[in-house]
Amino acid sequence: MSFGGPYFTLPKFKYLRPDSLEELLSSLHEHSGNAKIMSGGVGLLAFMKERLTAPEYVISISKVPELKTLQIKGGVLAVGANVHLSELESGSIKNSLPTLYRAVKNIADPTIRNMGTLVGDLAEAVPWGDAYPALISMEAEAEISKKSSSRVVPVNGLVLGLGQINVDDDEIISRALIPLRKVRGTYLKFANGSEYGLATVALTYFTEEKRFNLVIGSASETPITIRESDVDWDFDKDFGTNVEKLERYLQLNVNPVDDLLASSDFRKNVIRYLSLQAVKEVFLDERDQN
């Protein structure tokens, strides 16, 4: 990962490697404002080389056992902050959490997925991240921990803008909490030969509740969420009628950024294509199986 900066070395820092969550949170509290968390280090080290950040302390979570857990409890999949992406590529979530599975498979390459984490991809708070739109579409939550307390908040709204996240300096996103419901879903990405998406679409359809979240990423600083009620989607009407409603909504309400990577009009066309492909995959496949 590079943003075109001239640096090939890291700025000086002190490296801490706590052995427990308690020790980690104490270190964050002690060095609040002067420390950064590192798991796989994929994003952080790149940002440091580019001098986009220069923390006095880098705190590794690699030895914290509480953050390495991947478990199901109370109908929720809890993904610890140090669970690597490659651990989520197993077939166990392919059918139960198809949106997450497809999103993870779209993150960089196998080498990066062996190092990077789902929580880390979210915490980077960059528009082209794959985790954020996928987690929003699944209505996931984030557990945020600090020395004296913890809180659980919706992932939707956690990222405030480019590099800005609603987590204080003495806090860490300790787990991603993903509800396990009967769903169908997909994740599509147009990357044009790069690991960064020019546009992404995450779609999760809650089959028992007959509702969906379609989330568009890489189009603005924060993802755009479209629900079935926004487009007046009627599950009792024919598919073509609903697609026309979705196309009309996208045309009138989705205005992606215009930057050096792609024009707004180009992104808009890509978003339309990916959105229509996503609803075809999810809803036509369901119809064919009934």
C-alpha positions in Angstrom: 0.0 0.0 0.0 1.4 3.4 -1.0 0.0 6.8 -1.4 3.0 8.1 -3.4 5.0 9.5 -0.5 8.8 9.6 -0.6 9.5 7.6 2.6 10.8 4.0 2.8 11.5 3.9 6.5 9.3 4.2 9.6 9.5 7.1 12.1 10.9 6.2 15.5 8.5 4.7 18.0 8.4 2.6 21.1 7.0 -0.9 20.7 4.8 -2.4 23.4 3.4 -6.0 23.4 1.0 -6.6 26.3 0.0 -10.2 27.3 -3.6 -9.5 28.3 -6.5 -7.3 27.5 -6.2 -5.7 30.9 -2.6 -4.8 30.2 -3.4 -3.5 26.8 -6.2 -1.2 28.0 -3.9 0.1 30.8 -1.2 0.9 28.2 -3.8 2.7 26.0 -5.0 4.7 29.0 -1.4 5.6 30.0 -0.4 6.7 26.5 -3.7 8.1 25.3 -3.2 10.3 22.3 0.3 9.1 21.6 -0.3 5.4 20.7 -1.6 3.3 17.9 -2.9 -0.3 18.0 -1.2 -2.8 15.6 -2.5 -6.3 14.8 -1.4 -7.4 11.3 0.1 -3.9 10.7 -0.9 -3.8 7.1 -2.5 -0.4 7.1 -0.7 1.2 10.1 2.8 0.5 8.9 1.9 1.9 5.4 0.5 5.1 7.0 3.6 5.5 9.1 5.9 5.1 6.2 3.9 7.8 4.4 4.1 10.0 7.6 0.4 10.1 7.7 0.7 9.1 11.3 3.7 9.1 13.7 2.7 7.6 17.1 5.2 7.6 19.9 4.0 4.1 20.9 2.9 1.2 18.8 1.0 -1.3 20.9 0.8 -4.8 19.4 -2.2 -7.0 20.2 -0.7 -10.2 18.8 -0.3 -11.8 22.3 -3.7 -10.8 23.8 -5.6 -14.0 24.0 -9.0 -12.3 24.5 -8.8 -10.7 21.1 -8.0 -13.9 19.2 -11.4 -15.5 19.7 -13.9 -16.3 17.0 -17.1 -17.7 18.7 -20.8 -17.9 18.4 -22.9 -17.0 21.4 -26.5 -16.0 21.7 -27.1 -16.0 18.0 -24.1 -13.6 17.3 -20.8 -14.3 15.7 -18.1 -12.4 17.7 -14.9 -11.7 15.7 -12.0 -10.7 17.9 -9.8 -7.8 16.9 -6.9 -10.2 16.2 -8.8 -12.8 14.2 -7.1 -12.8 10.8 -9.2 -12.5 7.6 -8.0 -15.9 6.4 -9.7 -17.5 9.4 -13.0 -16.1 8.1 -12.5 -17.7 4.6 -13.5 -21.1 5.9 -16.6 -22.7 4.6 -18.4 -22.4 7.9 -19.5 -18.8 7.2 -20.0 -19.2 3.4 -23.6 -20.1 3.7 -24.5 -18.5 7.1 -22.9 -15.1 6.4 -22.5 -14.9 2.6 -22.1 -11.1 2.5 -19.2 -11.3 4.9 -17.6 -14.3 3.2 -17.7 -12.6 -0.2 -16.3 -9.3 1.3 -13.4 -11.1 2.9 -12.5 -12.9 -0.3 -12.4 -9.4 -2.0 -9.9 -8.0 0.5 -6.4 -7.7 -1.2 -4.7 -11.1 -1.6 -4.1 -14.3 0.4 -0.9 -12.9 1.8 -2.6 -9.8 3.2 -5.5 -11.8 4.4 -3.1 -14.0 6.5 -1.9 -10.8 8.2 -4.8 -8.4 8.2 -8.0 -8.5 10.4 -11.6 -7.7 9.9 -11.6 -5.2 12.7 -8.4 -3.7 11.4 -9.9 -3.1 8.0 -12.9 -1.4 9.7 -10.7 0.7 12.0 -8.6 2.1 9.1 -11.7 4.2 8.2 -10.8 4.5 4.5 -13.6 4.9 1.8 -12.3 1.9 -0.2 -12.3 -0.6 2.8 -14.4 -3.7 2.2 -15.3 -4.6 5.8 -17.3 -1.4 6.6 -20.1 -1.7 3.9 -20.4 -5.4 4.4 -20.8 -5.1 8.2 -23.3 -2.3 7.8 -25.4 -4.4 5.5 -25.5 -7.2 8.1 -26.4 -4.8 10.8 -23.3 -5.7 12.8 -22.2 -4.0 16.0 -18.8 -3.1 17.4 -17.7 -3.7 21.0 -15.4 -0.9 22.1 -13.3 -1.3 25.2 -11.3 1.0 27.5 -9.7 0.6 30.9 -12.8 1.2 33.0 -15.7 0.2 30.7 -16.9 -1.1 27.4 -19.7 -0.1 25.0 -21.5 -1.7 22.1 -22.5 0.5 19.1 -23.8 -0.1 15.6 -21.1 -0.3 13.0 -23.3 2.0 10.9 -22.1 5.4 11.9 -18.9 4.3 13.5 -16.8 5.8 10.7 -17.2 9.6 10.6 -15.1 10.3 7.5 -11.7 9.7 5.9 -9.5 8.4 8.7 -12.0 9.5 11.3 -13.7 7.0 13.6 -15.9 7.3 16.7 -13.4 5.6 19.0 -11.4 7.6 21.6 -7.7 7.5 21.9 -7.8 5.2 25.0 -10.3 2.8 23.4 -10.0 -0.2 21.0 -12.6 -2.0 18.9 -12.2 -5.3 20.6 -14.8 -7.3 18.6 -17.1 -7.1 15.7 -20.5 -8.6 16.6 -22.5 -10.0 13.7 -26.1 -11.3 14.2 -26.8 -14.7 12.8 -30.1 -14.7 11.0 -31.6 -16.3 7.9 -30.1 -14.3 5.2 -29.1 -14.3 1.5 -26.4 -11.9 0.4 -23.5 -11.0 -1.8 -20.7 -8.5 -2.1 -19.5 -7.1 -5.4 -16.4 -5.0 -6.1 -15.1 -3.1 -9.2 -11.4 -2.6 -8.7 -10.0 -2.1 -12.2 -6.8 -4.0 -11.5 -6.2 -2.5 -8.1 -6.9 -3.7 -4.5 -8.9 -0.6 -4.0 -12.5 -0.6 -5.2 -13.8 2.2 -7.3 -17.2 1.1 -6.2 -18.5 -1.8 -4.0 -21.9 -3.1 -3.2 -22.9 -5.2 -0.2 -26.4 -6.7 -0.1 -27.9 -8.6 2.8 -31.5 -9.8 2.5 -33.2 -10.9 5.7 -35.4 -13.6 4.4 -37.8 -14.1 7.3 -38.3 -10.4 7.8 -38.5 -9.7 4.0 -36.2 -6.6 4.1 -32.8 -5.8 2.9 -29.8 -3.4 3.2 -27.9 -2.5 0.1 -24.8 -0.6 1.0 -22.6 1.2 -1.5 -18.9 1.7 -0.7 -16.0 3.6 -2.3 -18.4 6.2 -3.6 -18.0 8.8 -0.8 -16.2 9.2 2.5 -18.8 7.0 4.2 -21.0 4.2 2.7 -24.5 4.9 1.4 -27.2 2.6 2.7 -30.4 1.9 0.7 -33.2 -0.1 2.3 -36.2 -1.7 0.6 -38.5 1.0 2.0 -36.3 3.7 0.3 -37.0 2.3 -3.1 -40.6 1.1 -2.4 -39.5 -2.4 -3.1 -42.6 -4.7 -3.1 -41.8 -8.4 -2.7 -45.2 -9.3 -4.0 -44.5 -7.5 -7.3 -42.5 -8.8 -10.3 -38.8 -8.5 -10.2 -38.6 -6.2 -13.2 -40.9 -3.6 -11.6 -38.7 -3.5 -8.5 -35.5 -3.2 -10.5 -37.0 -0.2 -12.3 -37.7 1.4 -8.9 -34.1 0.7 -7.7 -32.6 2.2 -10.9 -34.7 5.3 -10.6 -33.6 5.7 -6.9 -30.0 5.3 -7.8 -30.2 7.8 -10.6 -31.8 10.5 -8.4 -30.2 10.0 -5.1 -26.7 8.5 -5.4 -24.0 11.0 -6.4 -20.5 9.5 -5.9 -17.3 11.4 -5.6 -15.3 12.7 -8.5 -11.6 12.1 -8.0 -8.3 11.1 -9.7 -9.3 7.5 -9.8 -12.7 7.9 -11.5 -15.3 10.5 -12.5 -18.6 10.7 -10.7 -20.4 9.6 -13.8 -18.2 6.6 -14.3 -18.7 5.5 -10.7 -22.5 6.1 -11.0 -22.6 3.7 -14.0 -20.5 1.1 -12.1 -22.8 1.4 -9.0 -25.8 0.9 -11.1 -24.3 -2.2 -12.7 -23.1 -3.7 -9.4 -26.4 -3.0 -7.6 -28.5 -4.6 -10.3 -26.2 -7.6 -10.4 -26.4 -7.9 -6.7 -30.2 -8.0 -6.5 -30.3 -10.5 -9.4 -27.9 -12.8 -7.6 -29.9 -12.6 -4.3 -33.5 -12.4 -5.5 -33.6 -14.3 -8.8 -31.5 -17.2 -7.2 -34.1 -17.3 -4.4 -37.0 -17.4 -6.8 -35.4 -20.2 -8.9 -35.0 -22.3 -5.8 -38.6 -22.0 -4.6 
